[in-house]
Amino acid sequence: MTTTLRCKAILFDMDGTLVDSTAIVEGAWGWWAKRHSIPVGDVLHFSHGRPTLATMEHFLPGRDHTAELVEMSTFEETQLEGLVPVPGAIRTVQSVQGGAWAVVTSAPRRLAEIRLEATGFPLPEVLVPADEIERGKPDPQGFLLASQHLGIPADQCLVFEDTQPGLDAGVRAGMQSVALLTTFARDQLSAEWAIRDFNDVRVTRQGDELLVEINSVLKHETC
């Protein structure tokens, strides 16, 4: 189903949306889950789209996670093998260069910059990382802050996300939201529109607007 959405700014999540970092993320949470005798599947199901600290506090509330946060960050910052851009993502970002766009991620700033540069993306002027906000996804704070920095009203922003917490954050911010089926299946994500990857997207300019044509996957379709 082809749909054309109009917006004045595009806000991208990073992991699973622009950058395929699945192997590294699963490896990091794998050793953490094993260390604490927690089923890794449970951890991965919850962690996608959320800040690292939020996941640690969810499974081990009331603890000091400072040391493990440093350990996790060091591991992820030094692991670059296997990082690749999501298909079509670099072309899509290039098509909005010179316009209003941002990255809103559950990763800390340093890790976000490392992964974006390692996979060939330009660093956005507006990058809202998890370590510079008080409340991570599904709270809308990150998206609303990006909207403010760009000077574009929230209802004129379009969000691309691959997880339910991220999609929920976009909706709560009052933004149109499109799901990527790079991490979860269509029936696991509550979104009006969903795409397989950015090969299903075409962005063109019309005055101060962006016309975003998407080939949306219907809820009964499989990928």
mmCIF file of the C-alpha atoms, coordinates in Angstrom:
data_MODEL
# 
_entry.id   MODEL 
# 
loop_
_atom_site.group_PDB 
_atom_site.id 
_atom_site.type_symbol 
_atom_site.label_atom_id 
_atom_site.label_alt_id 
_atom_site.label_comp_id 
_atom_site.label_asym_id 
_atom_site.label_entity_id 
_atom_site.label_seq_id 
_atom_site.pdbx_PDB_ins_code 
_atom_site.Cartn_x 
_atom_site.Cartn_y 
_atom_site.Cartn_z 
_atom_site.occupancy 
_atom_site.B_iso_or_equiv 
_atom_site.pdbx_formal_charge 
_atom_site.auth_seq_id 
_atom_site.auth_comp_id 
_atom_site.auth_asym_id 
_atom_site.auth_atom_id 
_atom_site.pdbx_PDB_model_num 
ATOM 1   C CA . MET A 1 1   ? 0.000  0.000   0.000  1.00 0.00 ? 1   MET A CA 1 
ATOM 2   C CA . THR A 1 2   ? 1.565  3.271   -1.141 1.00 0.00 ? 2   THR A CA 1 
ATOM 3   C CA . THR A 1 3   ? 1.031  6.294   1.097  1.00 0.00 ? 3   THR A CA 1 
ATOM 4   C CA . THR A 1 4   ? 2.406  9.834   0.877  1.00 0.00 ? 4   THR A CA 1 
ATOM 5   C CA . LEU A 1 5   ? 3.019  11.607  4.170  1.00 0.00 ? 5   LEU A CA 1 
ATOM 6   C CA . ARG A 1 6   ? 3.771  15.319  4.466  1.00 0.00 ? 6   ARG A CA 1 
ATOM 7   C CA . CYS A 1 7   ? 6.071  16.781  7.106  1.00 0.00 ? 7   CYS A CA 1 
ATOM 8   C CA . LYS A 1 8   ? 8.639  19.522  7.677  1.00 0.00 ? 8   LYS A CA 1 
ATOM 9   C CA . ALA A 1 9   ? 11.149 17.442  9.655  1.00 0.00 ? 9   ALA A CA 1 
ATOM 10  C CA . ILE A 1 10  ? 12.125 13.786  9.917  1.00 0.00 ? 10  ILE A CA 1 
ATOM 11  C CA . LEU A 1 11  ? 13.303 12.304  13.216 1.00 0.00 ? 11  LEU A CA 1 
ATOM 12  C CA . PHE A 1 12  ? 15.180 9.001   13.047 1.00 0.00 ? 12  PHE A CA 1 
ATOM 13  C CA . ASP A 1 13  ? 15.893 6.497   15.776 1.00 0.00 ? 13  ASP A CA 1 
ATOM 14  C CA . MET A 1 14  ? 19.369 4.977   15.368 1.00 0.00 ? 14  MET A CA 1 
ATOM 15  C CA . ASP A 1 15  ? 19.809 1.303   16.348 1.00 0.00 ? 15  ASP A CA 1 
ATOM 16  C CA . GLY A 1 16  ? 17.554 -0.864  14.203 1.00 0.00 ? 16  GLY A CA 1 
ATOM 17  C CA . THR A 1 17  ? 16.391 2.158   12.222 1.00 0.00 ? 17  THR A CA 1 
ATOM 18  C CA . LEU A 1 18  ? 19.464 3.730   10.616 1.00 0.00 ? 18  LEU A CA 1 
ATOM 19  C CA . VAL A 1 19  ? 22.104 1.292   11.870 1.00 0.00 ? 19  VAL A CA 1 
ATOM 20  C CA . ASP A 1 20  ? 21.865 -2.486  12.060 1.00 0.00 ? 20  ASP A CA 1 
ATOM 21  C CA . SER A 1 21  ? 23.720 -3.172  15.322 1.00 0.00 ? 21  SER A CA 1 
ATOM 22  C CA . THR A 1 22  ? 21.753 -6.271  16.278 1.00 0.00 ? 22  THR A CA 1 
ATOM 23  C CA . ALA A 1 23  ? 24.711 -8.603  16.796 1.00 0.00 ? 23  ALA A CA 1 
ATOM 24  C CA . ILE A 1 24  ? 26.545 -6.159  19.067 1.00 0.00 ? 24  ILE A CA 1 
ATOM 25  C CA . VAL A 1 25  ? 23.480 -5.235  21.105 1.00 0.00 ? 25  VAL A CA 1 
ATOM 26  C CA . GLU A 1 26  ? 22.463 -8.867  21.591 1.00 0.00 ? 26  GLU A CA 1 
ATOM 27  C CA . GLY A 1 27  ? 26.018 -9.783  22.536 1.00 0.00 ? 27  GLY A CA 1 
ATOM 28  C CA . ALA A 1 28  ? 26.202 -7.033  25.155 1.00 0.00 ? 28  ALA A CA 1 
ATOM 29  C CA . TRP A 1 29  ? 22.905 -7.962  26.754 1.00 0.00 ? 29  TRP A CA 1 
ATOM 30  C CA . GLY A 1 30  ? 23.762 -11.650 26.459 1.00 0.00 ? 30  GLY A CA 1 
ATOM 31  C CA . TRP A 1 31  ? 26.703 -11.463 28.858 1.00 0.00 ? 31  TRP A CA 1 
ATOM 32  C CA . TRP A 1 32  ? 24.790 -9.169  31.206 1.00 0.00 ? 32  TRP A CA 1 
ATOM 33  C CA . ALA A 1 33  ? 21.808 -11.533 31.335 1.00 0.00 ? 33  ALA A CA 1 
ATOM 34  C CA . LYS A 1 34  ? 24.065 -14.553 31.877 1.00 0.00 ? 34  LYS A CA 1 
ATOM 35  C CA . ARG A 1 35  ? 25.901 -12.794 34.701 1.00 0.00 ? 35  ARG A CA 1 
ATOM 36  C CA . HIS A 1 36  ? 22.635 -12.196 36.545 1.00 0.00 ? 36  HIS A CA 1 
ATOM 37  C CA . SER A 1 37  ? 20.940 -15.502 35.593 1.00 0.00 ? 37  SER A CA 1 
ATOM 38  C CA . ILE A 1 38  ? 18.159 -13.735 33.695 1.00 0.00 ? 38  ILE A CA 1 
ATOM 39  C CA . PRO A 1 39  ? 16.748 -15.298 30.494 1.00 0.00 ? 39  PRO A CA 1 
ATOM 40  C CA . VAL A 1 40  ? 18.376 -13.364 27.678 1.00 0.00 ? 40  VAL A CA 1 
ATOM 41  C CA . GLY A 1 41  ? 15.189 -13.498 25.619 1.00 0.00 ? 41  GLY A CA 1 
ATOM 42  C CA . ASP A 1 42  ? 13.319 -11.609 28.328 1.00 0.00 ? 42  ASP A CA 1 
ATOM 43  C CA . VAL A 1 43  ? 16.040 -8.970  28.475 1.00 0.00 ? 43  VAL A CA 1 
ATOM 44  C CA . LEU A 1 44  ? 16.164 -8.462  24.709 1.00 0.00 ? 44  LEU A CA 1 
ATOM 45  C CA . HIS A 1 45  ? 12.386 -8.265  24.409 1.00 0.00 ? 45  HIS A CA 1 
ATOM 46  C CA . PHE A 1 46  ? 12.303 -5.444  26.965 1.00 0.00 ? 46  PHE A CA 1 
ATOM 47  C CA . SER A 1 47  ? 15.541 -3.634  26.098 1.00 0.00 ? 47  SER A CA 1 
ATOM 48  C CA . HIS A 1 48  ? 14.952 -2.824  22.426 1.00 0.00 ? 48  HIS A CA 1 
ATOM 49  C CA . GLY A 1 49  ? 14.270 0.891   22.117 1.00 0.00 ? 49  GLY A CA 1 
ATOM 50  C CA . ARG A 1 50  ? 14.991 1.707   25.749 1.00 0.00 ? 50  ARG A CA 1 
ATOM 51  C CA . PRO A 1 51  ? 18.026 3.275   27.455 1.00 0.00 ? 51  PRO A CA 1 
ATOM 52  C CA . THR A 1 52  ? 20.458 0.786   28.983 1.00 0.00 ? 52  THR A CA 1 
ATOM 53  C CA . LEU A 1 53  ? 19.863 2.022   32.525 1.00 0.00 ? 53  LEU A CA 1 
ATOM 54  C CA . ALA A 1 54  ? 16.096 1.601   32.164 1.00 0.00 ? 54  ALA A CA 1 
ATOM 55  C CA . THR A 1 55  ? 16.584 -2.072  31.285 1.00 0.00 ? 55  THR A CA 1 
ATOM 56  C CA . MET A 1 56  ? 18.990 -2.710  34.143 1.00 0.00 ? 56  MET A CA 1 
ATOM 57  C CA . GLU A 1 57  ? 16.644 -1.049  36.633 1.00 0.00 ? 57  GLU A CA 1 
ATOM 58  C CA . HIS A 1 58  ? 13.685 -3.007  35.283 1.00 0.00 ? 58  HIS A CA 1 
ATOM 59  C CA . PHE A 1 59  ? 15.304 -6.385  35.943 1.00 0.00 ? 59  PHE A CA 1 
ATOM 60  C CA . LEU A 1 60  ? 17.437 -5.425  38.952 1.00 0.00 ? 60  LEU A CA 1 
ATOM 61  C CA . PRO A 1 61  ? 15.686 -2.557  40.722 1.00 0.00 ? 61  PRO A CA 1 
ATOM 62  C CA . GLY A 1 62  ? 17.236 -0.734  43.635 1.00 0.00 ? 62  GLY A CA 1 
ATOM 63  C CA . ARG A 1 63  ? 20.865 -1.434  42.704 1.00 0.00 ? 63  ARG A CA 1 
ATOM 64  C CA . ASP A 1 64  ? 23.787 0.784   41.793 1.00 0.00 ? 64  ASP A CA 1 
ATOM 65  C CA . HIS A 1 65  ? 24.361 0.078   38.092 1.00 0.00 ? 65  HIS A CA 1 
ATOM 66  C CA . THR A 1 66  ? 27.177 2.597   37.590 1.00 0.00 ? 66  THR A CA 1 
ATOM 67  C CA . ALA A 1 67  ? 29.989 0.058   37.106 1.00 0.00 ? 67  ALA A CA 1 
ATOM 68  C CA . GLU A 1 68  ? 28.022 -2.110  34.684 1.00 0.00 ? 68  GLU A CA 1 
ATOM 69  C CA . LEU A 1 69  ? 26.925 0.924   32.680 1.00 0.00 ? 69  LEU A CA 1 
ATOM 70  C CA . VAL A 1 70  ? 30.579 1.829   32.172 1.00 0.00 ? 70  VAL A CA 1 
ATOM 71  C CA . GLU A 1 71  ? 31.385 -1.761  31.268 1.00 0.00 ? 71  GLU A CA 1 
ATOM 72  C CA . MET A 1 72  ? 28.540 -1.943  28.805 1.00 0.00 ? 72  MET A CA 1 
ATOM 73  C CA . SER A 1 73  ? 29.476 1.386   27.207 1.00 0.00 ? 73  SER A CA 1 
ATOM 74  C CA . THR A 1 74  ? 33.116 0.388   26.822 1.00 0.00 ? 74  THR A CA 1 
ATOM 75  C CA . PHE A 1 75  ? 32.132 -2.883  25.174 1.00 0.00 ? 75  PHE A CA 1 
ATOM 76  C CA . GLU A 1 76  ? 29.715 -1.286  22.722 1.00 0.00 ? 76  GLU A CA 1 
ATOM 77  C CA . GLU A 1 77  ? 32.013 1.627   21.822 1.00 0.00 ? 77  GLU A CA 1 
ATOM 78  C CA . THR A 1 78  ? 34.813 -0.727  20.815 1.00 0.00 ? 78  THR A CA 1 
ATOM 79  C CA . GLN A 1 79  ? 32.715 -3.188  18.820 1.00 0.00 ? 79  GLN A CA 1 
ATOM 80  C CA . LEU A 1 80  ? 32.396 -2.044  15.206 1.00 0.00 ? 80  LEU A CA 1 
ATOM 81  C CA . GLU A 1 81  ? 32.558 -5.316  13.266 1.00 0.00 ? 81  GLU A CA 1 
ATOM 82  C CA . GLY A 1 82  ? 29.180 -6.211  11.865 1.00 0.00 ? 82  GLY A CA 1 
ATOM 83  C CA . LEU A 1 83  ? 27.760 -2.674  11.989 1.00 0.00 ? 83  LEU A CA 1 
ATOM 84  C CA . VAL A 1 84  ? 25.992 -1.880  8.716  1.00 0.00 ? 84  VAL A CA 1 
ATOM 85  C CA . PRO A 1 85  ? 23.458 0.715   7.612  1.00 0.00 ? 85  PRO A CA 1 
ATOM 86  C CA . VAL A 1 86  ? 19.864 -0.440  7.305  1.00 0.00 ? 86  VAL A CA 1 
ATOM 87  C CA . PRO A 1 87  ? 19.111 -0.894  3.574  1.00 0.00 ? 87  PRO A CA 1 
ATOM 88  C CA . GLY A 1 88  ? 18.211 2.405   1.932  1.00 0.00 ? 88  GLY A CA 1 
ATOM 89  C CA . ALA A 1 89  ? 18.911 4.439   5.069  1.00 0.00 ? 89  ALA A CA 1 
ATOM 90  C CA . ILE A 1 90  ? 21.935 6.372   3.795  1.00 0.00 ? 90  ILE A CA 1 
ATOM 91  C CA . ARG A 1 91  ? 20.068 7.363   0.622  1.00 0.00 ? 91  ARG A CA 1 
ATOM 92  C CA . THR A 1 92  ? 17.094 8.519   2.693  1.00 0.00 ? 92  THR A CA 1 
ATOM 93  C CA . VAL A 1 93  ? 19.267 10.606  5.018  1.00 0.00 ? 93  VAL A CA 1 
ATOM 94  C CA . GLN A 1 94  ? 21.054 12.128  2.020  1.00 0.00 ? 94  GLN A CA 1 
ATOM 95  C CA . SER A 1 95  ? 17.680 13.119  0.581  1.00 0.00 ? 95  SER A CA 1 
ATOM 96  C CA . VAL A 1 96  ? 16.901 15.234  3.667  1.00 0.00 ? 96  VAL A CA 1 
ATOM 97  C CA . GLN A 1 97  ? 20.364 16.808  3.937  1.00 0.00 ? 97  GLN A CA 1 
ATOM 98  C CA . GLY A 1 98  ? 20.061 20.571  4.074  1.00 0.00 ? 98  GLY A CA 1 
ATOM 99  C CA . GLY A 1 99  ? 16.594 20.264  5.550  1.00 0.00 ? 99  GLY A CA 1 
ATOM 100 C CA . ALA A 1 100 ? 15.272 19.614  9.030  1.00 0.00 ? 100 ALA A CA 1 
ATOM 101 C CA . TRP A 1 101 ? 16.211 16.202  10.403 1.00 0.00 ? 101 TRP A CA 1 
ATOM 102 C CA . ALA A 1 102 ? 17.511 14.728  13.637 1.00 0.00 ? 102 ALA A CA 1 
ATOM 103 C CA . VAL A 1 103 ? 18.489 11.510  15.357 1.00 0.00 ? 103 VAL A CA 1 
ATOM 104 C CA . VAL A 1 104 ? 16.759 10.656  18.645 1.00 0.00 ? 104 VAL A CA 1 
ATOM 105 C CA . THR A 1 105 ? 18.357 7.591   20.188 1.00 0.00 ? 105 THR A CA 1 
ATOM 106 C CA . SER A 1 106 ? 18.368 5.498   23.350 1.00 0.00 ? 106 SER A CA 1 
ATOM 107 C CA . ALA A 1 107 ? 22.157 5.294   23.047 1.00 0.00 ? 107 ALA A CA 1 
ATOM 108 C CA . PRO A 1 108 ? 24.509 7.787   24.739 1.00 0.00 ? 108 PRO A CA 1 
ATOM 109 C CA . ARG A 1 109 ? 25.977 10.528  22.538 1.00 0.00 ? 109 ARG A CA 1 
ATOM 110 C CA . ARG A 1 110 ? 29.472 9.060   22.176 1.00 0.00 ? 110 ARG A CA 1 
ATOM 111 C CA . LEU A 1 111 ? 28.154 5.649   21.126 1.00 0.00 ? 111 LEU A CA 1 
ATOM 112 C CA . ALA A 1 112 ? 25.666 7.224   18.711 1.00 0.00 ? 112 ALA A CA 1 
ATOM 113 C CA . GLU A 1 113 ? 28.371 9.281   17.021 1.00 0.00 ? 113 GLU A CA 1 
ATOM 114 C CA . ILE A 1 114 ? 30.689 6.251   16.776 1.00 0.00 ? 114 ILE A CA 1 
ATOM 115 C CA . ARG A 1 115 ? 28.013 4.074   15.147 1.00 0.00 ? 115 ARG A CA 1 
ATOM 116 C CA . LEU A 1 116 ? 26.743 6.734   12.752 1.00 0.00 ? 116 LEU A CA 1 
ATOM 117 C CA . GLU A 1 117 ? 30.235 7.597   11.538 1.00 0.00 ? 117 GLU A CA 1 
ATOM 118 C CA . ALA A 1 118 ? 31.267 3.927   11.312 1.00 0.00 ? 118 ALA A CA 1 
ATOM 119 C CA . THR A 1 119 ? 28.349 3.176   8.988  1.00 0.00 ? 119 THR A CA 1 
ATOM 120 C CA . GLY A 1 120 ? 28.792 6.206   6.725  1.00 0.00 ? 120 GLY A CA 1 
ATOM 121 C CA . PHE A 1 121 ? 26.128 8.596   7.988  1.00 0.00 ? 121 PHE A CA 1 
ATOM 122 C CA . PRO A 1 122 ? 26.700 12.329  8.371  1.00 0.00 ? 122 PRO A CA 1 
ATOM 123 C CA . LEU A 1 123 ? 26.358 13.512  11.961 1.00 0.00 ? 123 LEU A CA 1 
ATOM 124 C CA . PRO A 1 124 ? 23.144 15.493  12.327 1.00 0.00 ? 124 PRO A CA 1 
ATOM 125 C CA . GLU A 1 125 ? 23.168 19.010  13.718 1.00 0.00 ? 125 GLU A CA 1 
ATOM 126 C CA . VAL A 1 126 ? 20.465 17.842  16.110 1.00 0.00 ? 126 VAL A CA 1 
ATOM 127 C CA . LEU A 1 127 ? 21.242 14.632  17.980 1.00 0.00 ? 127 LEU A CA 1 
ATOM 128 C CA . VAL A 1 128 ? 19.257 13.827  21.121 1.00 0.00 ? 128 VAL A CA 1 
ATOM 129 C CA . PRO A 1 129 ? 20.905 10.930  23.003 1.00 0.00 ? 129 PRO A CA 1 
ATOM 130 C CA . ALA A 1 130 ? 19.734 9.114   26.113 1.00 0.00 ? 130 ALA A CA 1 
ATOM 131 C CA . ASP A 1 131 ? 22.401 10.641  28.350 1.00 0.00 ? 131 ASP A CA 1 
ATOM 132 C CA . GLU A 1 132 ? 21.177 14.188  27.709 1.00 0.00 ? 132 GLU A CA 1 
ATOM 133 C CA . ILE A 1 133 ? 17.532 13.744  28.689 1.00 0.00 ? 133 ILE A CA 1 
ATOM 134 C CA . GLU A 1 134 ? 15.812 12.804  31.936 1.00 0.00 ? 134 GLU A CA 1 
ATOM 135 C CA . ARG A 1 135 ? 13.229 10.369  30.570 1.00 0.00 ? 135 ARG A CA 1 
ATOM 136 C CA . GLY A 1 136 ? 13.877 7.895   27.776 1.00 0.00 ? 136 GLY A CA 1 
ATOM 137 C CA . LYS A 1 137 ? 11.461 6.237   25.371 1.00 0.00 ? 137 LYS A CA 1 
ATOM 138 C CA . PRO A 1 138 ? 8.537  5.541   25.567 1.00 0.00 ? 138 PRO A CA 1 
ATOM 139 C CA . ASP A 1 139 ? 8.468  9.021   27.122 1.00 0.00 ? 139 ASP A CA 1 
ATOM 140 C CA . PRO A 1 140 ? 8.255  11.645  24.339 1.00 0.00 ? 140 PRO A CA 1 
ATOM 141 C CA . GLN A 1 141 ? 10.863 13.980  25.873 1.00 0.00 ? 141 GLN A CA 1 
ATOM 142 C CA . GLY A 1 142 ? 13.586 13.160  23.336 1.00 0.00 ? 142 GLY A CA 1 
ATOM 143 C CA . PHE A 1 143 ? 11.369 13.726  20.297 1.00 0.00 ? 143 PHE A CA 1 
ATOM 144 C CA . LEU A 1 144 ? 9.910  16.921  21.721 1.00 0.00 ? 144 LEU A CA 1 
ATOM 145 C CA . LEU A 1 145 ? 13.398 18.246  22.428 1.00 0.00 ? 145 LEU A CA 1 
ATOM 146 C CA . ALA A 1 146 ? 14.480 17.492  18.853 1.00 0.00 ? 146 ALA A CA 1 
ATOM 147 C CA . SER A 1 147 ? 11.395 19.312  17.588 1.00 0.00 ? 147 SER A CA 1 
ATOM 148 C CA . GLN A 1 148 ? 12.286 22.351  19.698 1.00 0.00 ? 148 GLN A CA 1 
ATOM 149 C CA . HIS A 1 149 ? 15.913 22.369  18.538 1.00 0.00 ? 149 HIS A CA 1 
ATOM 150 C CA . LEU A 1 150 ? 14.818 22.173  14.901 1.00 0.00 ? 150 LEU A CA 1 
ATOM 151 C CA . GLY A 1 151 ? 12.197 24.871  15.361 1.00 0.00 ? 151 GLY A CA 1 
ATOM 152 C CA . ILE A 1 152 ? 9.529  22.643  13.809 1.00 0.00 ? 152 ILE A CA 1 
ATOM 153 C CA . PRO A 1 153 ? 6.172  22.018  15.561 1.00 0.00 ? 153 PRO A CA 1 
ATOM 154 C CA . ALA A 1 154 ? 5.741  18.452  16.771 1.00 0.00 ? 154 ALA A CA 1 
ATOM 155 C CA . ASP A 1 155 ? 2.715  17.823  14.578 1.00 0.00 ? 155 ASP A CA 1 
ATOM 156 C CA . GLN A 1 156 ? 4.847  18.600  11.512 1.00 0.00 ? 156 GLN A CA 1 
ATOM 157 C CA . CYS A 1 157 ? 7.500  16.004  12.372 1.00 0.00 ? 157 CYS A CA 1 
ATOM 158 C CA . LEU A 1 158 ? 7.654  12.429  11.073 1.00 0.00 ? 158 LEU A CA 1 
ATOM 159 C CA . VAL A 1 159 ? 9.278  9.684   13.160 1.00 0.00 ? 159 VAL A CA 1 
ATOM 160 C CA . PHE A 1 160 ? 10.932 6.471   11.926 1.00 0.00 ? 160 PHE A CA 1 
ATOM 161 C CA . GLU A 1 161 ? 11.277 3.824   14.669 1.00 0.00 ? 161 GLU A CA 1 
ATOM 162 C CA . ASP A 1 162 ? 11.761 0.062   14.933 1.00 0.00 ? 162 ASP A CA 1 
ATOM 163 C CA . THR A 1 163 ? 10.405 -0.638  18.449 1.00 0.00 ? 163 THR A CA 1 
ATOM 164 C CA . GLN A 1 164 ? 7.157  -0.132  20.300 1.00 0.00 ? 164 GLN A CA 1 
ATOM 165 C CA . PRO A 1 165 ? 8.679  2.150   22.986 1.00 0.00 ? 165 PRO A CA 1 
ATOM 166 C CA . GLY A 1 166 ? 9.994  4.393   20.222 1.00 0.00 ? 166 GLY A CA 1 
ATOM 167 C CA . LEU A 1 167 ? 6.716  4.391   18.320 1.00 0.00 ? 167 LEU A CA 1 
ATOM 168 C CA . ASP A 1 168 ? 4.828  5.147   21.524 1.00 0.00 ? 168 ASP A CA 1 
ATOM 169 C CA . ALA A 1 169 ? 7.170  8.058   22.212 1.00 0.00 ? 169 ALA A CA 1 
ATOM 170 C CA . GLY A 1 170 ? 6.498  9.480   18.760 1.00 0.00 ? 170 GLY A CA 1 
ATOM 171 C CA . VAL A 1 171 ? 2.738  9.184   19.150 1.00 0.00 ? 171 VAL A CA 1 
ATOM 172 C CA . ARG A 1 172 ? 2.846  10.761  22.610 1.00 0.00 ? 172 ARG A CA 1 
ATOM 173 C CA . ALA A 1 173 ? 4.826  13.632  21.138 1.00 0.00 ? 173 ALA A CA 1 
ATOM 174 C CA . GLY A 1 174 ? 1.983  14.214  18.670 1.00 0.00 ? 174 GLY A CA 1 
ATOM 175 C CA . MET A 1 175 ? 4.023  13.124  15.646 1.00 0.00 ? 175 MET A CA 1 
ATOM 176 C CA . GLN A 1 176 ? 3.294  10.879  12.701 1.00 0.00 ? 176 GLN A CA 1 
ATOM 177 C CA . SER A 1 177 ? 5.206  7.631   13.197 1.00 0.00 ? 177 SER A CA 1 
ATOM 178 C CA . VAL A 1 178 ? 6.334  4.914   10.789 1.00 0.00 ? 178 VAL A CA 1 
ATOM 179 C CA . ALA A 1 179 ? 7.532  1.505   11.985 1.00 0.00 ? 179 ALA A CA 1 
ATOM 180 C CA . LEU A 1 180 ? 10.496 -0.330  10.497 1.00 0.00 ? 180 LEU A CA 1 
ATOM 181 C CA . LEU A 1 181 ? 10.212 -4.106  10.493 1.00 0.00 ? 181 LEU A CA 1 
ATOM 182 C CA . THR A 1 182 ? 13.924 -4.599  11.083 1.00 0.00 ? 182 THR A CA 1 
ATOM 183 C CA . THR A 1 183 ? 13.636 -5.807  14.692 1.00 0.00 ? 183 THR A CA 1 
ATOM 184 C CA . PHE A 1 184 ? 10.043 -6.948  15.207 1.00 0.00 ? 184 PHE A CA 1 
ATOM 185 C CA . ALA A 1 185 ? 7.360  -8.448  12.979 1.00 0.00 ? 185 ALA A CA 1 
ATOM 186 C CA . ARG A 1 186 ? 4.412  -6.382  11.735 1.00 0.00 ? 186 ARG A CA 1 
ATOM 187 C CA . ASP A 1 187 ? 1.961  -7.943  14.181 1.00 0.00 ? 187 ASP A CA 1 
ATOM 188 C CA . GLN A 1 188 ? 4.228  -7.055  17.115 1.00 0.00 ? 188 GLN A CA 1 
ATOM 189 C CA . LEU A 1 189 ? 4.155  -3.326  16.425 1.00 0.00 ? 189 LEU A CA 1 
ATOM 190 C CA . SER A 1 190 ? 1.177  -1.038  16.843 1.00 0.00 ? 190 SER A CA 1 
ATOM 191 C CA . ALA A 1 191 ? 1.593  1.475   14.035 1.00 0.00 ? 191 ALA A CA 1 
ATOM 192 C CA . GLU A 1 192 ? -0.595 2.743   11.246 1.00 0.00 ? 192 GLU A CA 1 
ATOM 193 C CA . TRP A 1 193 ? 2.267  2.519   8.757  1.00 0.00 ? 193 TRP A CA 1 
ATOM 194 C CA . ALA A 1 194 ? 5.155  0.052   8.576  1.00 0.00 ? 194 ALA A CA 1 
ATOM 195 C CA . ILE A 1 195 ? 7.991  -0.510  6.106  1.00 0.00 ? 195 ILE A CA 1 
ATOM 196 C CA . ARG A 1 196 ? 10.490 -3.328  5.661  1.00 0.00 ? 196 ARG A CA 1 
ATOM 197 C CA . ASP A 1 197 ? 13.410 -0.893  5.389  1.00 0.00 ? 197 ASP A CA 1 
ATOM 198 C CA . PHE A 1 198 ? 14.208 2.413   3.679  1.00 0.00 ? 198 PHE A CA 1 
ATOM 199 C CA . ASN A 1 199 ? 14.085 0.828   0.248  1.00 0.00 ? 199 ASN A CA 1 
ATOM 200 C CA . ASP A 1 200 ? 10.334 1.290   0.780  1.00 0.00 ? 200 ASP A CA 1 
ATOM 201 C CA . VAL A 1 201 ? 10.782 5.074   1.158  1.00 0.00 ? 201 VAL A CA 1 
ATOM 202 C CA . ARG A 1 202 ? 11.191 7.960   -1.270 1.00 0.00 ? 202 ARG A CA 1 
ATOM 203 C CA . VAL A 1 203 ? 11.610 11.545  -0.044 1.00 0.00 ? 203 VAL A CA 1 
ATOM 204 C CA . THR A 1 204 ? 11.143 14.624  -2.214 1.00 0.00 ? 204 THR A CA 1 
ATOM 205 C CA . ARG A 1 205 ? 10.893 18.331  -1.434 1.00 0.00 ? 205 ARG A CA 1 
ATOM 206 C CA . GLN A 1 206 ? 7.945  20.577  -2.156 1.00 0.00 ? 206 GLN A CA 1 
ATOM 207 C CA . GLY A 1 207 ? 8.631  24.093  -0.917 1.00 0.00 ? 207 GLY A CA 1 
ATOM 208 C CA . ASP A 1 208 ? 9.335  23.873  2.807  1.00 0.00 ? 208 ASP A CA 1 
ATOM 209 C CA . GLU A 1 209 ? 7.674  20.474  3.047  1.00 0.00 ? 209 GLU A CA 1 
ATOM 210 C CA . LEU A 1 210 ? 8.995  16.955  2.664  1.00 0.00 ? 210 LEU A CA 1 
ATOM 211 C CA . LEU A 1 211 ? 6.852  14.482  0.754  1.00 0.00 ? 211 LEU A CA 1 
ATOM 212 C CA . VAL A 1 212 ? 7.583  11.015  2.099  1.00 0.00 ? 212 VAL A CA 1 
ATOM 213 C CA . GLU A 1 213 ? 6.239  8.232   -0.084 1.00 0.00 ? 213 GLU A CA 1 
ATOM 214 C CA . ILE A 1 214 ? 6.182  4.857   1.658  1.00 0.00 ? 214 ILE A CA 1 
ATOM 215 C CA . ASN A 1 215 ? 5.204  1.368   0.570  1.00 0.00 ? 215 ASN A CA 1 
ATOM 216 C CA . SER A 1 216 ? 3.504  0.356   3.787  1.00 0.00 ? 216 SER A CA 1 
ATOM 217 C CA . VAL A 1 217 ? 3.193  -3.271  4.856  1.00 0.00 ? 217 VAL A CA 1 
ATOM 218 C CA . LEU A 1 218 ? -0.373 -4.187  5.757  1.00 0.00 ? 218 LEU A CA 1 
ATOM 219 C CA . LYS A 1 219 ? -1.004 -5.857  9.114  1.00 0.00 ? 219 LYS A CA 1 
ATOM 220 C CA . HIS A 1 220 ? -1.881 -9.191  7.546  1.00 0.00 ? 220 HIS A CA 1 
ATOM 221 C CA . GLU A 1 221 ? 1.242  -9.273  5.355  1.00 0.00 ? 221 GLU A CA 1 
ATOM 222 C CA . THR A 1 222 ? 4.435  -11.133 6.223  1.00 0.00 ? 222 THR A CA 1 
ATOM 223 C CA . CYS A 1 223 ? 7.959  -9.971  5.442  1.00 0.00 ? 223 CYS A CA 1 
# 
